């Protein structure tokens, strides 16, 4: 499962970040996900940052808490530069 979010970026203002939950048997890398998206999506829709998660936050009805994720990934570009 993948969820794309907009994150602040020092160069472009906004950049796409992808929160990905892998299946237990999957061994995808960030580079493979970005490369796949690069072939399937327009350049501005391709994620610049990929974060692997064990789960995505949901409501009691099972819907994604997008606001929670947007707040969490708002400054991901700054966090990735530290790594």
PLY file of the C-alpha trace (Angstrom):
ply
format ascii 1.0
element vertex 83
property float x
property float y
property float z
element edge 82
property int vertex1
property int vertex2
end_header
0.00 0.00 0.00
1.24 3.47 -0.82
0.07 6.93 0.15
1.46 10.01 -1.58
1.74 13.24 0.37
3.05 16.70 -0.36
6.00 17.75 1.75
7.79 21.08 1.96
10.96 21.23 -0.11
13.60 23.97 0.08
14.15 24.02 -3.69
10.67 23.44 -5.18
8.38 24.55 -2.36
6.60 21.20 -2.36
7.71 17.66 -3.17
5.86 14.33 -3.25
6.60 11.94 -0.41
5.37 8.34 -0.41
4.53 6.40 2.74
4.79 2.71 1.83
3.64 -0.38 3.72
5.30 -3.46 2.25
3.86 -6.94 2.31
5.84 -9.24 4.59
7.50 -11.12 1.73
8.35 -7.99 -0.29
11.90 -6.63 -0.50
11.50 -3.42 -2.51
13.96 -0.57 -2.07
13.34 3.18 -2.21
15.18 3.37 -5.50
13.03 0.63 -7.06
9.82 2.37 -6.01
10.96 5.74 -7.37
12.14 4.16 -10.63
8.81 2.33 -11.07
6.87 5.54 -10.44
9.15 7.45 -12.82
8.06 5.12 -15.66
4.35 5.16 -14.77
3.77 8.77 -13.61
4.55 12.29 -14.74
7.74 13.79 -13.34
5.96 16.12 -10.94
3.91 13.20 -9.55
6.92 10.95 -8.92
7.83 10.72 -5.21
11.07 12.40 -4.24
11.07 10.77 -0.81
9.99 7.25 0.20
9.38 6.22 3.80
8.69 2.61 4.77
6.14 2.10 7.51
4.77 -0.92 9.32
1.22 0.45 9.11
-0.75 3.56 8.19
-2.91 5.33 10.79
-6.62 4.70 10.32
-9.90 5.72 11.91
-12.14 3.24 13.67
-14.01 2.91 10.35
-10.78 1.89 8.59
-10.24 5.12 6.63
-6.77 6.65 6.38
-5.93 9.57 8.64
-4.41 11.68 5.87
-4.17 14.81 8.01
-2.07 12.93 10.57
0.29 11.71 7.85
0.52 15.13 6.21
1.54 16.67 9.52
4.07 13.88 10.11
5.73 14.24 6.69
5.51 18.02 6.39
9.25 18.51 6.87
10.56 15.21 5.51
13.01 16.91 3.14
14.86 18.44 6.09
14.90 15.11 7.91
16.25 13.27 4.85
19.09 15.77 4.48
20.26 14.87 8.02
20.65 11.18 7.09
0 1
1 2
2 3
3 4
4 5
5 6
6 7
7 8
8 9
9 10
10 11
11 12
12 13
13 14
14 15
15 16
16 17
17 18
18 19
19 20
20 21
21 22
22 23
23 24
24 25
25 26
26 27
27 28
28 29
29 30
30 31
31 32
32 33
33 34
34 35
35 36
36 37
37 38
38 39
39 40
40 41
41 42
42 43
43 44
44 45
45 46
46 47
47 48
48 49
49 50
50 51
51 52
52 53
53 54
54 55
55 56
56 57
57 58
58 59
59 60
60 61
61 62
62 63
63 64
64 65
65 66
66 67
67 68
68 69
69 70
70 71
71 72
72 73
73 74
74 75
75 76
76 77
77 78
78 79
79 80
80 81
81 82
